[in-house]
């Protein structure tokens, strides 16, 4: 967990963005979000994604990022009803940052309509 927390801290400084992306961390972060059972690891991973998305530039894997954030909101929202979920707060924060970014905004609208009209999306 310390390693992902370190990457999260590095992602706060925009000068580290290219290094994180070129080191191919995005797919690794997405894998951690999908597969980790440790809530703290998920929080650090999604926070890192949020920090990188906040740059306003595409970071790679955009479609998968949107799908994972929307799925995370659904899953953590259901858990959050029963208990406090810090992951839910981070997924919500990431969604808010994505909504402000014109590049992700279009993807969010597309996926919203797919979900709203019950179109089939590839499974995550």
Backbone torsions as a table, in degrees:
resi	resn	phi	psi	omega
1	UNK	NA	-31.9	-178.9
2	UNK	-61.8	-35.8	-178.6
3	UNK	-65.9	-44.1	-179.2
4	UNK	-70.0	-32.7	175.5
5	UNK	-64.7	-37.1	177.9
6	UNK	-65.2	-43.9	178.0
7	UNK	-62.7	-39.7	177.7
8	UNK	-59.5	-46.7	179.7
9	UNK	-62.6	-39.1	177.9
10	UNK	-65.0	-33.6	-176.8
11	UNK	-70.1	-14.3	179.1
12	UNK	-66.6	-34.4	-179.7
13	UNK	-89.5	117.6	-175.3
14	UNK	-60.7	-22.0	179.1
15	UNK	-69.5	-14.9	178.2
16	UNK	-91.7	-8.2	-174.7
17	UNK	-55.7	-51.5	-178.2
18	UNK	-61.1	-38.1	179.2
19	UNK	-64.4	-43.0	180.0
20	UNK	-65.2	-43.9	-179.5
21	UNK	-68.0	-45.1	-178.0
22	UNK	-68.7	-22.6	176.5
23	UNK	-82.1	6.4	175.7
24	UNK	62.6	39.7	-179.6
25	UNK	-79.3	-24.7	-175.3
26	UNK	-57.7	-52.8	178.5
27	UNK	-60.0	-35.1	179.0
28	UNK	-67.3	-40.8	177.5
29	UNK	-63.7	-42.9	179.6
30	UNK	-63.7	-38.7	177.5
31	UNK	-63.7	-41.7	177.7
32	UNK	-61.9	-42.1	-179.8
33	UNK	-63.6	-42.5	-178.8
34	UNK	-69.4	-38.6	-166.6
35	UNK	-110.9	-18.0	-175.1
36	UNK	-72.9	138.8	174.7
37	UNK	-94.5	-8.9	-179.5
38	UNK	-86.4	113.9	-177.9
39	UNK	-59.7	-35.5	179.8
40	UNK	-66.3	-37.9	178.2
41	UNK	-64.0	-44.4	177.7
42	UNK	-60.4	-42.5	-179.5
43	UNK	-60.8	-46.3	-179.7
44	UNK	-66.0	-39.8	-178.7
45	UNK	-66.7	-47.2	-178.6
46	UNK	-69.9	-31.1	176.4
47	UNK	-66.2	-37.4	177.0
48	UNK	-63.9	-45.4	176.9
49	UNK	-58.9	-46.3	179.6
50	UNK	-57.5	-45.0	179.5
51	UNK	-61.7	-41.2	-179.1
52	UNK	-70.9	-39.8	178.7
53	UNK	-64.0	-31.9	-178.6
54	UNK	-63.0	-13.0	180.0
55	UNK	-68.4	-21.1	-179.2
56	UNK	87.9	-0.8	179.3
57	UNK	-111.8	152.4	174.3
58	UNK	-61.4	140.8	-179.5
59	UNK	-116.2	-1.3	-177.5
60	UNK	99.3	151.4	178.0
61	UNK	60.7	30.8	-173.3
62	UNK	-58.3	-44.9	-178.0
63	UNK	-62.0	-44.0	179.6
64	UNK	-66.4	-38.2	178.3
65	UNK	-59.7	-47.5	-179.6
66	UNK	-61.0	-45.4	-179.6
67	UNK	-61.9	-43.6	-178.5
68	UNK	-67.3	-39.7	178.5
69	UNK	-64.3	-44.9	179.6
70	UNK	-65.0	-41.2	177.8
71	UNK	-66.1	-41.1	178.9
72	UNK	-62.5	-39.9	177.3
73	UNK	-60.8	-42.7	-179.9
74	UNK	-64.8	-51.2	-176.9
75	UNK	-65.8	-47.2	-178.6
76	UNK	-70.3	-30.9	176.4
77	UNK	-63.0	-40.6	177.6
78	UNK	-66.6	-39.6	177.2
79	UNK	-69.2	-37.5	-176.3
80	UNK	-64.5	-23.3	176.8
81	UNK	-63.6	-34.9	-177.1
82	UNK	-87.3	-31.9	-177.9
83	UNK	-156.3	166.3	179.2
84	UNK	-61.7	130.5	-179.0
85	UNK	-125.1	106.1	176.7
86	UNK	-69.0	-30.4	177.6
87	UNK	-62.1	-38.9	178.0
88	UNK	-59.4	-43.0	177.7
89	UNK	-60.8	-41.3	-179.4
90	UNK	-70.8	-40.2	176.6
91	UNK	-63.1	-40.6	178.6
92	UNK	-64.8	-42.2	177.1
93	UNK	-61.8	-41.3	178.9
94	UNK	-63.9	-42.5	178.3
95	UNK	-60.9	-42.0	179.5
96	UNK	-62.8	-42.9	178.9
97	UNK	-65.5	-41.1	178.8
98	UNK	-63.2	-37.0	-179.0
99	UNK	-66.0	-26.9	178.3
100	UNK	-83.1	-14.4	-177.6
101	UNK	-95.5	115.4	-176.8
102	UNK	-53.7	-34.4	-178.7
103	UNK	-65.7	-45.2	-179.1
104	UNK	-80.0	-25.6	-178.5
105	UNK	-55.7	-45.3	179.5
106	UNK	-64.0	-39.6	177.2
107	UNK	-65.0	-40.5	178.7
108	UNK	-62.0	-43.1	178.8
109	UNK	-62.7	-44.4	179.1
110	UNK	-58.8	-50.1	-178.1
111	UNK	-67.9	-32.3	176.6
112	UNK	-61.0	-46.8	179.6
113	UNK	-65.9	-37.4	177.0
114	UNK	-61.3	-43.4	-179.9
115	UNK	-70.7	-45.1	-177.7
116	UNK	-60.1	-43.8	-178.4
117	UNK	-92.3	8.9	173.7
118	UNK	61.3	36.2	174.5
119	UNK	-72.9	154.1	-180.0
120	UNK	-77.3	125.7	173.6
121	UNK	-110.8	145.3	178.0
122	UNK	-59.7	144.8	-177.9
123	UNK	-72.2	148.7	-178.0
124	UNK	-92.2	NA	NA
